[in-house]
Amino acid sequence: MKNYFFTLLFLAAGFQLAVAQTEVFEDQLFLLPDVIFTKIETAKDYESSYELKIKQPLDHSDVSKGFFYQRAFLSHKGDDRPTVIITQGYSRTANRIGELAEFLGANQIDVEHRYFGESMPDSLDYNYLNLKQATADLHHIRQVFGEIYTGKWVSTGISKGGATTIFYRYYYPDDVDVSVPYVAPINREVEDQRLYTFLDTIGSDECREKIKSFQLQVLSNREKVLPLLKFYSLGAKVDYTYHTLEEAFEYTVLEYPFSFWQYGKDCDAIPAESASVDEMVTYLLSITDISFFGDKIIETYASHYYQSAQEMGYYGYETKEFEGHLIALPNDENPQATFVPNKMDINFDGQLLKDANDWLEKGVDRMIYINGALDTWSATAVPESEKGDAEWFFMEGKHHGTARIKNMTAAEKERFTAAMEKWLSMEIAE
């Protein structure tokens, strides 16, 4: 009984200490300018977690233009720990701890990108949706929370979020100690030709031929395929006003090779020529869902498409091998995969890509680029170079969803850990 009593007393004391520490931390949060916080369920192995609303200027160079509130999620581990800021490229609807924060035992601030999710101004003036403004949002957050977290800072992001990590470092080279972009494309032009070279060379000749044959097989059976896609769309409640159903169908077929390699699909799973129409459609939708070209998803990613068409670049679809098989889309030009809001006319400005690529070419210190060798987007990853104190990982057999620290080989993990320990001046417990 005596041991039981002292155990309870010890647990009660620990609980009271944790409560007291949280209250002290929340007093610190309360004093931060431009921050509204709401306590949420505490992430595993953290002291406390919060949803944040951070006041941001629409135009960081002219605050008279107005403000909006940017959503972020904060998980607090300790003032003495490093801090990871996640630079999302899209919306963030819930608090999730990324593997880099877990790896470092770090505090984490996960930032929703401006003009996505709840981080929307009252009026969607797209003139203020650009990387200069988006990275200024991150810089403001870094300044504000630097009052609490005075130790090492690391920025990271995945895909478009990874590209945002790189551009954040470009605009604010002294904000963080290390940057870790995952599967991050940095294009060189509005339609980067390296993507087409990748698709023409990745995998075996046999596999690429199977992919092309399957596309032609589906297009040749359009009269049987379209009714199935119509009923599928009705069940999935997908509407087509931005595109017609037939346009969406052709886009889906053209998108198939990009998605196939982006997520490392199996060549042996491609249906044979003897496959039924049902089997072909089921397989096609498992790789590229036609809903991707429906109104809801296009509207959800409108801001992404705008950024791609305006300054980040994207990709199109080569059609020369499908002459006579495309009816709804043009055969004489490569249709673009940027579906901008209201089909607005956007003039691409390539100056940022030129400047950023020139900066990267000179070498940037304390960068770790993580890419999957199978991933289509690895075609426009930052190329490996001996300039700068940086590390590159093009992980064999990994794709857009699996090129992660947890999937590194032992040798890769050792090299990654050594770089982080050197640049952060800390030991990392395995």
C-alpha beads as a LAMMPS data file, in Angstrom:
LAMMPS data file: protein, C-alpha beads

430 atoms
429 bonds

1 atom types
1 bond types

-500.0 500.0 xlo xhi
-500.0 500.0 ylo yhi
-500.0 500.0 zlo zhi

Masses

1 110.0

Atoms # bond

1 1 1 0.000 0.000 0.000
2 1 1 2.850 2.353 0.875
3 1 1 4.493 1.829 -2.556
4 1 1 1.126 2.332 -4.241
5 1 1 0.601 5.590 -2.322
6 1 1 4.016 6.967 -3.290
7 1 1 3.439 5.978 -6.932
8 1 1 0.190 7.932 -6.969
9 1 1 1.897 10.872 -5.313
10 1 1 4.683 10.792 -7.896
11 1 1 2.211 10.649 -10.800
12 1 1 0.164 13.498 -9.351
13 1 1 3.278 15.628 -8.962
14 1 1 4.293 14.898 -12.564
15 1 1 0.840 15.809 -13.824
16 1 1 0.854 19.079 -11.878
17 1 1 4.293 19.941 -13.278
18 1 1 3.123 19.248 -16.839
19 1 1 0.048 21.445 -16.316
20 1 1 2.202 24.218 -14.895
21 1 1 4.635 24.008 -17.832
22 1 1 1.756 24.182 -20.310
23 1 1 0.322 27.230 -18.544
24 1 1 3.703 28.962 -18.703
25 1 1 4.018 28.153 -22.405
26 1 1 0.511 29.421 -23.130
27 1 1 1.376 32.657 -21.348
28 1 1 4.242 32.971 -23.835
29 1 1 1.904 32.305 -26.747
30 1 1 -0.527 34.893 -25.441
31 1 1 2.163 37.578 -25.612
32 1 1 3.042 36.878 -29.269
33 1 1 1.773 39.488 -31.742
34 1 1 -0.609 38.449 -34.553
35 1 1 -1.257 34.969 -33.096
36 1 1 -4.582 33.459 -32.008
37 1 1 -4.251 29.961 -30.565
38 1 1 -6.656 27.183 -29.628
39 1 1 -5.515 24.150 -27.664
40 1 1 -6.174 20.850 -29.445
41 1 1 -5.442 17.205 -28.732
42 1 1 -1.787 16.873 -27.810
43 1 1 0.313 15.024 -30.365
44 1 1 2.008 11.868 -29.131
45 1 1 5.251 12.524 -27.219
46 1 1 4.608 16.291 -27.120
47 1 1 3.777 18.589 -24.218
48 1 1 0.905 20.392 -25.961
49 1 1 -0.548 21.152 -29.409
50 1 1 -2.440 24.125 -30.822
51 1 1 -4.264 25.342 -33.882
52 1 1 -3.010 28.786 -34.793
53 1 1 -4.486 31.686 -36.701
54 1 1 -1.703 34.062 -37.700
55 1 1 -2.449 37.521 -39.005
56 1 1 -0.700 38.104 -42.318
57 1 1 -0.692 41.088 -44.700
58 1 1 -2.078 40.423 -48.157
59 1 1 0.895 42.373 -49.437
60 1 1 3.907 42.297 -47.141
61 1 1 5.301 45.390 -48.848
62 1 1 2.108 47.405 -48.306
63 1 1 0.039 46.526 -45.236
64 1 1 -2.645 49.028 -46.264
65 1 1 -3.895 46.383 -48.733
66 1 1 -5.444 44.416 -45.855
67 1 1 -4.893 41.198 -43.941
68 1 1 -5.996 37.571 -43.714
69 1 1 -5.512 34.829 -41.135
70 1 1 -3.253 31.924 -41.971
71 1 1 -3.847 28.541 -40.375
72 1 1 -0.989 26.584 -38.809
73 1 1 -0.572 23.820 -36.258
74 1 1 1.947 23.969 -33.452
75 1 1 3.190 21.019 -31.412
76 1 1 5.412 22.019 -28.507
77 1 1 8.105 19.746 -27.131
78 1 1 10.361 22.184 -25.287
79 1 1 12.088 25.545 -25.520
80 1 1 15.432 23.743 -25.599
81 1 1 14.557 21.653 -28.666
82 1 1 15.087 22.554 -32.343
83 1 1 12.054 23.681 -34.326
84 1 1 10.844 22.276 -37.642
85 1 1 8.684 24.533 -39.799
86 1 1 6.739 22.613 -42.443
87 1 1 6.091 24.656 -45.565
88 1 1 2.929 23.203 -47.015
89 1 1 2.154 23.735 -50.678
90 1 1 -1.574 23.262 -50.192
91 1 1 -4.084 23.107 -47.342
92 1 1 -3.516 21.477 -43.955
93 1 1 -6.704 20.370 -42.212
94 1 1 -5.342 18.568 -39.153
95 1 1 -2.277 18.364 -36.959
96 1 1 0.148 15.630 -37.992
97 1 1 3.712 15.182 -36.851
98 1 1 6.106 14.797 -39.750
99 1 1 8.940 12.309 -39.712
100 1 1 11.632 14.991 -39.563
101 1 1 10.257 16.460 -36.312
102 1 1 10.076 12.934 -34.889
103 1 1 13.616 12.221 -36.058
104 1 1 14.971 15.369 -34.381
105 1 1 12.699 15.358 -31.331
106 1 1 11.746 18.868 -32.422
107 1 1 8.946 21.345 -31.979
108 1 1 6.838 21.552 -35.120
109 1 1 4.978 24.388 -36.835
110 1 1 2.968 23.128 -39.808
111 1 1 1.897 26.048 -42.011
112 1 1 -0.975 26.009 -44.493
113 1 1 -0.109 27.812 -47.739
114 1 1 -1.802 31.143 -48.393
115 1 1 -4.951 30.929 -50.580
116 1 1 -5.584 27.316 -49.557
117 1 1 -7.960 25.751 -47.036
118 1 1 -8.884 28.291 -44.375
119 1 1 -5.968 30.595 -45.184
120 1 1 -8.080 32.659 -47.536
121 1 1 -8.550 36.427 -47.743
122 1 1 -12.083 37.773 -48.107
123 1 1 -11.394 38.659 -51.722
124 1 1 -9.342 36.281 -53.858
125 1 1 -7.102 38.802 -55.574
126 1 1 -4.623 36.464 -57.227
127 1 1 -2.115 39.277 -57.647
128 1 1 -1.043 38.506 -54.075
129 1 1 -0.670 34.768 -54.626
130 1 1 2.995 34.355 -55.429
131 1 1 6.088 32.871 -53.827
132 1 1 7.444 36.221 -52.731
133 1 1 4.333 36.771 -50.600
134 1 1 4.025 33.114 -49.510
135 1 1 7.613 32.984 -48.260
136 1 1 7.132 36.345 -46.532
137 1 1 4.294 34.637 -44.609
138 1 1 6.793 32.012 -43.445
139 1 1 9.351 34.656 -42.566
140 1 1 6.795 36.475 -40.410
141 1 1 5.988 33.233 -38.567
142 1 1 9.720 32.608 -38.096
143 1 1 10.199 36.065 -36.607
144 1 1 7.209 35.782 -34.288
145 1 1 7.975 32.301 -32.940
146 1 1 11.683 33.036 -32.763
147 1 1 10.793 34.893 -29.582
148 1 1 10.031 31.511 -27.990
149 1 1 12.169 29.086 -29.970
150 1 1 15.685 30.512 -29.932
151 1 1 17.486 27.312 -30.937
152 1 1 18.087 25.701 -34.319
153 1 1 15.421 25.881 -37.032
154 1 1 14.840 23.451 -39.903
155 1 1 12.432 23.955 -42.809
156 1 1 10.931 21.070 -44.736
157 1 1 8.090 20.274 -47.105
158 1 1 6.889 17.626 -49.526
159 1 1 6.260 18.035 -53.273
160 1 1 4.968 21.586 -53.858
161 1 1 5.629 22.103 -50.163
162 1 1 9.207 20.996 -50.796
163 1 1 9.513 23.508 -53.616
164 1 1 8.190 26.130 -51.184
165 1 1 10.978 25.110 -48.763
166 1 1 13.545 25.834 -51.481
167 1 1 12.012 29.170 -52.439
168 1 1 11.752 30.109 -48.747
169 1 1 15.499 29.568 -48.441
170 1 1 16.040 31.575 -51.644
171 1 1 14.174 34.602 -50.320
172 1 1 15.259 34.263 -46.668
173 1 1 18.640 32.480 -46.588
174 1 1 19.237 33.167 -42.884
175 1 1 15.862 32.100 -41.469
176 1 1 16.739 28.442 -40.924
177 1 1 19.847 26.395 -40.237
178 1 1 18.947 23.466 -42.537
179 1 1 16.408 22.907 -45.317
180 1 1 15.091 19.448 -46.212
181 1 1 12.861 19.496 -49.324
182 1 1 11.259 16.170 -50.241
183 1 1 10.381 15.222 -53.861
184 1 1 10.501 18.908 -54.772
185 1 1 10.277 19.975 -58.426
186 1 1 12.017 23.193 -59.423
187 1 1 11.124 23.755 -63.059
188 1 1 13.084 25.820 -65.541
189 1 1 10.209 26.939 -67.733
190 1 1 6.443 26.903 -67.958
191 1 1 6.540 23.432 -69.568
192 1 1 9.747 21.732 -68.514
193 1 1 10.960 19.441 -71.277
194 1 1 12.936 17.285 -68.836
195 1 1 9.651 15.672 -67.784
196 1 1 9.075 14.349 -71.295
197 1 1 12.639 13.023 -71.488
198 1 1 12.057 11.208 -68.187
199 1 1 8.828 9.601 -69.412
200 1 1 10.564 8.531 -72.625
201 1 1 13.450 6.839 -70.800
202 1 1 12.302 5.618 -67.369
203 1 1 11.874 1.872 -66.936
204 1 1 12.351 -0.729 -69.637
205 1 1 11.427 -0.404 -73.305
206 1 1 8.915 -3.191 -72.773
207 1 1 7.207 -1.401 -69.883
208 1 1 6.954 1.910 -71.733
209 1 1 5.494 0.101 -74.730
210 1 1 2.885 -1.574 -72.505
211 1 1 1.932 1.834 -71.096
212 1 1 1.513 3.327 -74.577
213 1 1 -0.413 0.313 -75.863
214 1 1 -2.786 0.498 -72.909
215 1 1 -3.475 4.169 -73.577
216 1 1 -4.268 3.440 -77.217
217 1 1 -6.406 0.480 -76.215
218 1 1 -8.529 2.630 -73.904
219 1 1 -8.888 5.421 -76.470
220 1 1 -9.850 2.934 -79.170
221 1 1 -12.662 1.660 -76.958
222 1 1 -14.052 5.096 -76.083
223 1 1 -17.622 4.204 -77.104
224 1 1 -17.672 1.462 -74.470
225 1 1 -15.498 3.257 -71.917
226 1 1 -17.381 6.576 -71.785
227 1 1 -20.696 5.119 -70.499
228 1 1 -18.828 3.367 -67.680
229 1 1 -17.062 6.603 -66.763
230 1 1 -20.370 8.475 -66.869
231 1 1 -21.977 6.093 -64.377
232 1 1 -18.846 6.090 -62.218
233 1 1 -18.961 9.895 -62.140
234 1 1 -22.635 9.891 -61.190
235 1 1 -21.907 7.575 -58.279
236 1 1 -18.883 9.640 -57.210
237 1 1 -20.901 12.882 -57.655
238 1 1 -18.361 14.345 -60.055
239 1 1 -19.552 17.245 -62.206
240 1 1 -17.947 18.397 -65.431
241 1 1 -18.459 22.012 -66.384
242 1 1 -14.819 23.112 -66.538
243 1 1 -14.225 20.173 -68.894
244 1 1 -16.720 17.992 -70.699
245 1 1 -16.793 14.325 -69.707
246 1 1 -15.057 13.444 -72.977
247 1 1 -12.306 15.989 -72.384
248 1 1 -11.839 14.654 -68.841
249 1 1 -11.632 11.126 -70.262
250 1 1 -8.877 12.069 -72.699
251 1 1 -6.984 13.998 -70.018
252 1 1 -7.195 10.928 -67.770
253 1 1 -5.621 8.729 -70.455
254 1 1 -2.886 11.289 -71.169
255 1 1 -2.149 11.699 -67.446
256 1 1 -1.771 7.947 -66.926
257 1 1 2.028 7.617 -67.603
258 1 1 2.835 10.588 -65.367
259 1 1 0.837 9.156 -62.465
260 1 1 2.087 5.628 -63.147
261 1 1 5.707 6.590 -62.544
262 1 1 5.005 9.252 -59.934
263 1 1 3.741 6.544 -57.608
264 1 1 5.885 3.668 -58.846
265 1 1 3.243 1.325 -60.232
266 1 1 3.826 -2.230 -61.423
267 1 1 4.294 -2.863 -65.157
268 1 1 3.070 -6.432 -64.711
269 1 1 -0.301 -5.105 -63.503
270 1 1 -1.092 -3.343 -66.788
271 1 1 -4.069 -5.127 -68.362
272 1 1 -3.382 -7.342 -71.356
273 1 1 -4.872 -6.622 -74.774
274 1 1 -7.444 -9.330 -74.067
275 1 1 -8.730 -7.522 -70.959
276 1 1 -12.390 -6.578 -70.812
277 1 1 -13.503 -2.951 -70.881
278 1 1 -14.513 -3.238 -67.224
279 1 1 -11.007 -4.397 -66.319
280 1 1 -9.404 -1.605 -68.326
281 1 1 -11.539 1.101 -66.726
282 1 1 -11.086 -0.262 -63.206
283 1 1 -7.334 -0.317 -63.653
284 1 1 -7.183 3.150 -65.270
285 1 1 -9.157 4.701 -62.411
286 1 1 -6.842 3.058 -59.880
287 1 1 -3.919 4.985 -61.397
288 1 1 -5.582 8.217 -62.515
289 1 1 -9.085 8.909 -61.278
290 1 1 -11.173 10.884 -63.765
291 1 1 -12.469 12.941 -60.820
292 1 1 -9.068 14.665 -60.887
293 1 1 -10.424 16.517 -63.923
294 1 1 -13.852 17.194 -62.426
295 1 1 -15.060 20.525 -61.074
296 1 1 -14.545 19.858 -57.358
297 1 1 -10.858 18.965 -57.497
298 1 1 -10.077 21.668 -60.042
299 1 1 -11.729 24.222 -57.730
300 1 1 -9.907 22.810 -54.685
301 1 1 -6.549 23.178 -56.426
302 1 1 -7.334 26.411 -58.264
303 1 1 -4.647 28.327 -56.394
304 1 1 -2.076 25.629 -57.200
305 1 1 -2.910 25.794 -60.889
306 1 1 -2.682 29.580 -60.827
307 1 1 0.778 29.470 -59.263
308 1 1 1.918 26.853 -61.777
309 1 1 0.713 28.885 -64.731
310 1 1 1.971 32.189 -63.382
311 1 1 5.479 31.499 -62.033
312 1 1 6.214 27.900 -60.966
313 1 1 5.772 26.020 -64.241
314 1 1 4.109 22.643 -64.655
315 1 1 3.700 20.147 -67.462
316 1 1 1.541 19.340 -70.437
317 1 1 0.706 16.183 -72.375
318 1 1 2.408 15.063 -75.549
319 1 1 -0.164 14.033 -78.153
320 1 1 1.823 13.259 -81.299
321 1 1 1.546 9.496 -80.736
322 1 1 -2.243 9.689 -80.363
323 1 1 -3.068 11.318 -83.674
324 1 1 -6.561 10.286 -84.721
325 1 1 -7.433 9.042 -81.217
326 1 1 -8.097 12.389 -79.553
327 1 1 -11.439 13.966 -80.396
328 1 1 -12.140 16.433 -77.601
329 1 1 -8.574 17.698 -77.114
330 1 1 -6.340 19.240 -79.793
331 1 1 -3.960 16.955 -81.687
332 1 1 -1.718 19.754 -82.939
333 1 1 -0.524 21.080 -79.552
334 1 1 0.267 19.732 -76.114
335 1 1 -2.711 20.426 -73.827
336 1 1 -1.677 21.908 -70.497
337 1 1 -2.350 20.369 -67.098
338 1 1 -2.831 23.789 -65.488
339 1 1 -6.563 24.390 -65.036
340 1 1 -6.562 27.980 -63.845
341 1 1 -9.521 29.603 -62.033
342 1 1 -12.304 30.607 -64.406
343 1 1 -9.976 29.784 -67.317
344 1 1 -8.367 33.177 -66.800
345 1 1 -5.694 34.325 -69.217
346 1 1 -2.353 34.211 -67.383
347 1 1 0.984 35.362 -68.716
348 1 1 3.793 33.191 -67.370
349 1 1 6.660 35.104 -65.758
350 1 1 9.791 32.976 -65.806
351 1 1 12.092 35.398 -64.013
352 1 1 11.812 33.762 -60.592
353 1 1 12.614 30.311 -61.986
354 1 1 15.638 31.717 -63.804
355 1 1 16.901 33.541 -60.728
356 1 1 16.270 30.622 -58.364
357 1 1 17.930 28.094 -60.684
358 1 1 20.946 30.393 -61.075
359 1 1 21.157 30.627 -57.271
360 1 1 20.918 26.838 -56.886
361 1 1 23.531 26.306 -59.594
362 1 1 26.081 28.262 -57.539
363 1 1 25.574 25.857 -54.623
364 1 1 23.567 26.317 -51.439
365 1 1 24.891 25.100 -48.098
366 1 1 22.999 23.006 -45.548
367 1 1 20.420 21.600 -47.953
368 1 1 19.262 17.971 -48.062
369 1 1 17.322 17.007 -51.196
370 1 1 15.318 13.779 -50.897
371 1 1 13.912 12.313 -54.123
372 1 1 12.596 9.007 -55.411
373 1 1 14.381 7.700 -58.504
374 1 1 11.073 6.365 -59.905
375 1 1 9.147 9.604 -59.320
376 1 1 8.236 11.590 -62.436
377 1 1 8.939 14.787 -60.513
378 1 1 12.549 13.698 -59.961
379 1 1 13.070 14.851 -63.554
380 1 1 12.911 18.460 -62.377
381 1 1 14.547 17.977 -58.986
382 1 1 17.540 20.149 -58.142
383 1 1 20.417 18.376 -59.951
384 1 1 23.224 16.909 -57.871
385 1 1 26.299 19.094 -57.696
386 1 1 29.630 19.324 -55.875
387 1 1 29.018 23.016 -55.256
388 1 1 27.902 23.905 -51.763
389 1 1 27.833 21.810 -48.600
390 1 1 24.669 19.853 -49.402
391 1 1 23.402 16.279 -49.664
392 1 1 21.326 14.595 -52.358
393 1 1 19.326 11.389 -52.121
394 1 1 17.812 9.856 -55.261
395 1 1 16.402 6.774 -53.570
396 1 1 16.362 3.717 -55.813
397 1 1 12.995 2.004 -56.176
398 1 1 11.217 4.825 -54.314
399 1 1 8.572 7.198 -55.640
400 1 1 6.706 10.370 -54.701
401 1 1 5.060 8.727 -51.705
402 1 1 7.923 6.547 -50.432
403 1 1 11.047 8.714 -50.740
404 1 1 11.269 9.259 -46.995
405 1 1 13.853 9.002 -44.214
406 1 1 12.139 5.903 -42.828
407 1 1 12.698 4.101 -46.153
408 1 1 16.386 4.978 -46.543
409 1 1 18.985 2.269 -46.688
410 1 1 21.326 1.976 -43.713
411 1 1 24.050 3.818 -45.639
412 1 1 21.659 6.590 -46.686
413 1 1 20.342 6.971 -43.142
414 1 1 23.881 7.208 -41.800
415 1 1 24.802 9.921 -44.293
416 1 1 21.589 11.834 -43.603
417 1 1 22.113 11.665 -39.829
418 1 1 25.746 12.756 -40.056
419 1 1 24.809 15.848 -42.083
420 1 1 22.018 16.843 -39.686
421 1 1 24.240 16.354 -36.636
422 1 1 27.003 18.458 -38.206
423 1 1 24.770 21.315 -39.293
424 1 1 22.620 21.390 -36.141
425 1 1 25.490 20.772 -33.722
426 1 1 23.558 18.041 -31.906
427 1 1 23.518 14.304 -31.420
428 1 1 20.484 12.506 -32.833
429 1 1 19.287 9.489 -30.869
430 1 1 18.367 6.501 -33.018

Bonds

1 1 1 2
2 1 2 3
3 1 3 4
4 1 4 5
5 1 5 6
6 1 6 7
7 1 7 8
8 1 8 9
9 1 9 10
10 1 10 11
11 1 11 12
12 1 12 13
13 1 13 14
14 1 14 15
15 1 15 16
16 1 16 17
17 1 17 18
18 1 18 19
19 1 19 20
20 1 20 21
21 1 21 22
22 1 22 23
23 1 23 24
24 1 24 25
25 1 25 26
26 1 26 27
27 1 27 28
28 1 28 29
29 1 29 30
30 1 30 31
31 1 31 32
32 1 32 33
33 1 33 34
34 1 34 35
35 1 35 36
36 1 36 37
37 1 37 38
38 1 38 39
39 1 39 40
40 1 40 41
41 1 41 42
42 1 42 43
43 1 43 44
44 1 44 45
45 1 45 46
46 1 46 47
47 1 47 48
48 1 48 49
49 1 49 50
50 1 50 51
51 1 51 52
52 1 52 53
53 1 53 54
54 1 54 55
55 1 55 56
56 1 56 57
57 1 57 58
58 1 58 59
59 1 59 60
60 1 60 61
61 1 61 62
62 1 62 63
63 1 63 64
64 1 64 65
65 1 65 66
66 1 66 67
67 1 67 68
68 1 68 69
69 1 69 70
70 1 70 71
71 1 71 72
72 1 72 73
73 1 73 74
74 1 74 75
75 1 75 76
76 1 76 77
77 1 77 78
78 1 78 79
79 1 79 80
80 1 80 81
81 1 81 82
82 1 82 83
83 1 83 84
84 1 84 85
85 1 85 86
86 1 86 87
87 1 87 88
88 1 88 89
89 1 89 90
90 1 90 91
91 1 91 92
92 1 92 93
93 1 93 94
94 1 94 95
95 1 95 96
96 1 96 97
97 1 97 98
98 1 98 99
99 1 99 100
100 1 100 101
101 1 101 102
102 1 102 103
103 1 103 104
104 1 104 105
105 1 105 106
106 1 106 107
107 1 107 108
108 1 108 109
109 1 109 110
110 1 110 111
111 1 111 112
112 1 112 113
113 1 113 114
114 1 114 115
115 1 115 116
116 1 116 117
117 1 117 118
118 1 118 119
119 1 119 120
120 1 120 121
121 1 121 122
122 1 122 123
123 1 123 124
124 1 124 125
125 1 125 126
126 1 126 127
127 1 127 128
128 1 128 129
129 1 129 130
130 1 130 131
131 1 131 132
132 1 132 133
133 1 133 134
134 1 134 135
135 1 135 136
136 1 136 137
137 1 137 138
138 1 138 139
139 1 139 140
140 1 140 141
141 1 141 142
142 1 142 143
143 1 143 144
144 1 144 145
145 1 145 146
146 1 146 147
147 1 147 148
148 1 148 149
149 1 149 150
150 1 150 151
151 1 151 152
152 1 152 153
153 1 153 154
154 1 154 155
155 1 155 156
156 1 156 157
157 1 157 158
158 1 158 159
159 1 159 160
160 1 160 161
161 1 161 162
162 1 162 163
163 1 163 164
164 1 164 165
165 1 165 166
166 1 166 167
167 1 167 168
168 1 168 169
169 1 169 170
170 1 170 171
171 1 171 172
172 1 172 173
173 1 173 174
174 1 174 175
175 1 175 176
176 1 176 177
177 1 177 178
178 1 178 179
179 1 179 180
180 1 180 181
181 1 181 182
182 1 182 183
183 1 183 184
184 1 184 185
185 1 185 186
186 1 186 187
187 1 187 188
188 1 188 189
189 1 189 190
190 1 190 191
191 1 191 192
192 1 192 193
193 1 193 194
194 1 194 195
195 1 195 196
196 1 196 197
197 1 197 198
198 1 198 199
199 1 199 200
200 1 200 201
201 1 201 202
202 1 202 203
203 1 203 204
204 1 204 205
205 1 205 206
206 1 206 207
207 1 207 208
208 1 208 209
209 1 209 210
210 1 210 211
211 1 211 212
212 1 212 213
213 1 213 214
214 1 214 215
215 1 215 216
216 1 216 217
217 1 217 218
218 1 218 219
219 1 219 220
220 1 220 221
221 1 221 222
222 1 222 223
223 1 223 224
224 1 224 225
225 1 225 226
226 1 226 227
227 1 227 228
228 1 228 229
229 1 229 230
230 1 230 231
231 1 231 232
232 1 232 233
233 1 233 234
234 1 234 235
235 1 235 236
236 1 236 237
237 1 237 238
238 1 238 239
239 1 239 240
240 1 240 241
241 1 241 242
242 1 242 243
243 1 243 244
244 1 244 245
245 1 245 246
246 1 246 247
247 1 247 248
248 1 248 249
249 1 249 250
250 1 250 251
251 1 251 252
252 1 252 253
253 1 253 254
254 1 254 255
255 1 255 256
256 1 256 257
257 1 257 258
258 1 258 259
259 1 259 260
260 1 260 261
261 1 261 262
262 1 262 263
263 1 263 264
264 1 264 265
265 1 265 266
266 1 266 267
267 1 267 268
268 1 268 269
269 1 269 270
270 1 270 271
271 1 271 272
272 1 272 273
273 1 273 274
274 1 274 275
275 1 275 276
276 1 276 277
277 1 277 278
278 1 278 279
279 1 279 280
280 1 280 281
281 1 281 282
282 1 282 283
283 1 283 284
284 1 284 285
285 1 285 286
286 1 286 287
287 1 287 288
288 1 288 289
289 1 289 290
290 1 290 291
291 1 291 292
292 1 292 293
293 1 293 294
294 1 294 295
295 1 295 296
296 1 296 297
297 1 297 298
298 1 298 299
299 1 299 300
300 1 300 301
301 1 301 302
302 1 302 303
303 1 303 304
304 1 304 305
305 1 305 306
306 1 306 307
307 1 307 308
308 1 308 309
309 1 309 310
310 1 310 311
311 1 311 312
312 1 312 313
313 1 313 314
314 1 314 315
315 1 315 316
316 1 316 317
317 1 317 318
318 1 318 319
319 1 319 320
320 1 320 321
321 1 321 322
322 1 322 323
323 1 323 324
324 1 324 325
325 1 325 326
326 1 326 327
327 1 327 328
328 1 328 329
329 1 329 330
330 1 330 331
331 1 331 332
332 1 332 333
333 1 333 334
334 1 334 335
335 1 335 336
336 1 336 337
337 1 337 338
338 1 338 339
339 1 339 340
340 1 340 341
341 1 341 342
342 1 342 343
343 1 343 344
344 1 344 345
345 1 345 346
346 1 346 347
347 1 347 348
348 1 348 349
349 1 349 350
350 1 350 351
351 1 351 352
352 1 352 353
353 1 353 354
354 1 354 355
355 1 355 356
356 1 356 357
357 1 357 358
358 1 358 359
359 1 359 360
360 1 360 361
361 1 361 362
362 1 362 363
363 1 363 364
364 1 364 365
365 1 365 366
366 1 366 367
367 1 367 368
368 1 368 369
369 1 369 370
370 1 370 371
371 1 371 372
372 1 372 373
373 1 373 374
374 1 374 375
375 1 375 376
376 1 376 377
377 1 377 378
378 1 378 379
379 1 379 380
380 1 380 381
381 1 381 382
382 1 382 383
383 1 383 384
384 1 384 385
385 1 385 386
386 1 386 387
387 1 387 388
388 1 388 389
389 1 389 390
390 1 390 391
391 1 391 392
392 1 392 393
393 1 393 394
394 1 394 395
395 1 395 396
396 1 396 397
397 1 397 398
398 1 398 399
399 1 399 400
400 1 400 401
401 1 401 402
402 1 402 403
403 1 403 404
404 1 404 405
405 1 405 406
406 1 406 407
407 1 407 408
408 1 408 409
409 1 409 410
410 1 410 411
411 1 411 412
412 1 412 413
413 1 413 414
414 1 414 415
415 1 415 416
416 1 416 417
417 1 417 418
418 1 418 419
419 1 419 420
420 1 420 421
421 1 421 422
422 1 422 423
423 1 423 424
424 1 424 425
425 1 425 426
426 1 426 427
427 1 427 428
428 1 428 429
429 1 429 430
